[in-house]
Amino acid sequence: EEKLPDDVLCPPGFLGEMVTHHSRTAWFDQPKLALAGALALLATLTGGKISDEHGTRTNLYVMGLAPSRAGKEHARKLNREVLMQSGEPDLIGPEDIGSHAAIYSWLAQQPTMLFQLDEIGRKLATMKDAQKSPHLWSIISVWLKLWSSSDSMLKGDAYADVKKTKTLLYPHAVIYGTSVPDSVWGNLTRENESDGLL
């Protein structure tokens, strides 16, 4: 396995401080997982506050892959602690997603949100089949729409009861998914390569 340079794994500033704190408090030193979690946290904290001249925001989708019992939970735990201690518990989103409509509902209440999804490889497996799980299959479509709509507005699905249709203004969804590697690579499809998810 190729080792990343230290200045990449532990950059200066907030990211490096989070990586160092992770290393000091974790059972297993996992600098790559620490950096992935810290990037997701920083992307959440800067949500709605920073953009470039093209309107690009800091919303980020990142995965931390490691074998079972390698310490994947620690970065997620630190992210929750930082958001709670900094007075921003509303930025902590659900740790599982039951339907694509649920994403709209949560972001309508809180437009900037960190979704930390454990076992994201299993979730990808259930999202592959539109026939068996249409409410889950549509999650990827919503993720793709959210990614490209962070600088504007996004309307949810049309329902007969118009009150159920959610309007999101500048939605800033950050996803930090963790999994064992085989579970992710075995459940990604060719379409995921071409549709923009990867």
C-alpha positions as semicolon CSV with decimal commas, in nm:
position;residue;x (nm);y (nm);z (nm)
1;E;0,000;0,000;0,000
2;E;0,136;0,338;-0,101
3;K;0,189;0,578;0,189
4;L;0,065;0,932;0,149
5;P;0,309;1,209;0,246
6;D;0,276;1,341;0,601
7;D;0,183;1,690;0,485
8;V;-0,112;1,538;0,297
9;L;-0,224;1,313;0,581
10;C;-0,184;1,588;0,841
11;P;-0,215;1,928;0,673
12;P;-0,173;2,248;0,870
13;G;-0,464;2,419;1,043
14;F;-0,797;2,275;1,152
15;L;-0,767;1,955;0,946
16;G;-0,428;1,873;1,095
17;E;-0,553;1,945;1,446
18;M;-0,842;1,703;1,394
19;V;-0,610;1,434;1,254
20;T;-0,373;1,477;1,550
21;H;-0,662;1,464;1,799
22;H;-0,787;1,147;1,628
23;S;-0,443;0,986;1,658
24;R;-0,417;1,075;2,027
25;T;-0,762;0,943;2,122
26;A;-0,819;0,642;1,896
27;W;-0,749;0,278;1,976
28;F;-0,607;0,241;1,625
29;D;-0,405;0,512;1,451
30;Q;-0,579;0,553;1,116
31;P;-0,454;0,879;0,960
32;K;-0,644;0,827;0,633
33;L;-0,973;0,771;0,814
34;A;-0,892;1,066;1,041
35;L;-0,835;1,290;0,739
36;A;-1,153;1,168;0,565
37;G;-1,360;1,239;0,875
38;A;-1,196;1,578;0,928
39;L;-1,265;1,678;0,567
40;A;-1,633;1,589;0,612
41;L;-1,648;1,790;0,934
42;L;-1,482;2,096;0,780
43;A;-1,713;2,071;0,477
44;T;-2,008;2,078;0,718
45;L;-1,882;2,368;0,928
46;T;-1,822;2,581;0,618
47;G;-2,161;2,498;0,468
48;G;-2,342;2,809;0,346
49;K;-2,044;3,026;0,434
50;I;-1,793;2,977;0,154
51;S;-1,812;2,965;-0,225
52;D;-1,582;3,051;-0,512
53;E;-1,653;3,289;-0,800
54;H;-1,839;3,009;-0,984
55;G;-2,071;2,936;-0,691
56;T;-1,893;2,612;-0,601
57;R;-1,962;2,520;-0,238
58;T;-1,785;2,295;0,009
59;N;-2,040;2,012;0,008
60;L;-1,845;1,688;-0,002
61;Y;-1,913;1,315;-0,033
62;V;-1,633;1,100;0,106
63;M;-1,589;0,737;0,208
64;G;-1,357;0,588;0,466
65;L;-1,281;0,226;0,382
66;A;-1,105;-0,010;0,620
67;P;-1,129;-0,373;0,737
68;S;-1,370;-0,472;1,008
69;R;-1,269;-0,355;1,359
70;A;-1,004;-0,119;1,221
71;G;-1,140;0,191;1,392
72;K;-1,384;0,338;1,138
73;E;-1,620;0,465;1,411
74;H;-1,374;0,701;1,579
75;A;-1,376;0,981;1,319
76;R;-1,758;0,976;1,315
77;K;-1,761;0,995;1,696
78;L;-1,521;1,291;1,699
79;N;-1,732;1,472;1,439
80;R;-2,042;1,431;1,654
81;E;-1,855;1,553;1,962
82;V;-1,715;1,862;1,788
83;L;-2,055;1,960;1,651
84;M;-2,224;1,908;1,987
85;Q;-1,953;2,092;2,185
86;S;-1,954;2,382;1,939
87;G;-2,329;2,431;1,982
88;E;-2,422;2,292;1,640
89;P;-2,598;1,960;1,712
90;D;-2,855;2,035;1,440
91;L;-2,581;1,983;1,181
92;I;-2,562;1,615;1,280
93;G;-2,788;1,425;1,043
94;P;-2,933;1,077;1,061
95;E;-2,687;0,787;1,045
96;D;-2,905;0,589;0,804
97;I;-3,141;0,691;0,526
98;G;-3,474;0,513;0,487
99;S;-3,591;0,679;0,165
100;H;-3,508;0,951;-0,083
101;A;-3,803;1,157;0,046
102;A;-3,653;1,153;0,396
103;I;-3,345;1,338;0,268
104;Y;-3,564;1,624;0,142
105;S;-3,754;1,634;0,472
106;W;-3,441;1,660;0,685
107;L;-3,271;1,920;0,465
108;A;-3,590;2,127;0,452
109;Q;-3,557;2,163;0,831
110;Q;-3,179;2,212;0,832
111;P;-3,017;2,295;0,494
112;T;-2,662;2,214;0,608
113;M;-2,626;1,861;0,740
114;L;-2,364;1,591;0,791
115;F;-2,491;1,241;0,715
116;Q;-2,247;0,987;0,864
117;L;-2,345;0,652;0,719
118;D;-2,187;0,339;0,860
119;E;-2,187;0,027;0,640
120;I;-2,249;0,240;0,331
121;G;-2,153;-0,062;0,120
122;R;-2,465;-0,244;0,240
123;K;-2,674;0,064;0,160
124;L;-2,530;0,069;-0,191
125;A;-2,630;-0,298;-0,228
126;T;-2,993;-0,222;-0,143
127;M;-2,996;0,080;-0,376
128;K;-2,899;-0,122;-0,684
129;D;-3,244;-0,268;-0,758
130;A;-3,523;-0,026;-0,851
131;Q;-3,777;-0,312;-0,863
132;K;-3,715;-0,433;-0,507
133;S;-3,651;-0,101;-0,333
134;P;-3,766;0,202;-0,537
135;H;-3,760;0,426;-0,226
136;L;-3,391;0,339;-0,177
137;W;-3,294;0,326;-0,544
138;S;-3,386;0,694;-0,577
139;I;-3,143;0,798;-0,302
140;I;-2,852;0,814;-0,548
141;S;-3,054;1,040;-0,778
142;V;-3,120;1,275;-0,486
143;W;-2,751;1,272;-0,389
144;L;-2,658;1,371;-0,744
145;K;-2,916;1,652;-0,750
146;L;-2,801;1,782;-0,412
147;W;-2,440;1,784;-0,526
148;S;-2,513;2,013;-0,818
149;S;-2,777;2,228;-0,644
150;S;-2,581;2,358;-0,347
151;D;-2,563;2,703;-0,507
152;S;-2,933;2,730;-0,590
153;M;-3,273;2,575;-0,515
154;L;-3,397;2,219;-0,539
155;K;-3,759;2,107;-0,535
156;G;-3,848;1,759;-0,418
157;D;-4,086;1,510;-0,578
158;A;-4,432;1,625;-0,681
159;Y;-4,711;1,480;-0,467
160;A;-5,089;1,515;-0,495
161;D;-5,071;1,693;-0,159
162;V;-4,853;1,989;-0,256
163;K;-4,759;2,047;0,109
164;K;-4,548;1,730;0,092
165;T;-4,325;1,872;-0,183
166;K;-4,017;2,016;-0,017
167;T;-3,822;2,316;-0,146
168;L;-3,454;2,329;-0,050
169;L;-3,266;2,659;-0,066
170;Y;-2,889;2,617;-0,102
171;P;-2,890;2,259;0,030
172;H;-2,554;2,159;0,172
173;A;-2,549;1,784;0,230
174;V;-2,219;1,631;0,339
175;I;-2,188;1,253;0,339
176;Y;-1,922;1,060;0,525
177;G;-1,975;0,692;0,462
178;T;-1,766;0,414;0,613
179;S;-1,748;0,050;0,515
180;V;-1,526;-0,248;0,454
181;P;-1,373;-0,212;0,106
182;D;-1,521;-0,523;-0,059
183;S;-1,871;-0,421;0,039
184;V;-1,834;-0,091;-0,148
185;W;-1,643;-0,205;-0,456
186;G;-1,871;-0,508;-0,497
187;N;-2,185;-0,293;-0,493
188;L;-2,089;-0,005;-0,717
189;T;-2,219;-0,028;-1,072
190;R;-2,090;0,091;-1,409
191;E;-2,367;0,349;-1,397
192;N;-2,218;0,492;-1,076
193;E;-1,897;0,556;-1,270
194;S;-2,075;0,745;-1,547
195;D;-2,359;0,919;-1,360
196;G;-2,130;1,132;-1,145
197;L;-2,155;0,948;-0,813
198;L;-1,783;0,860;-0,831
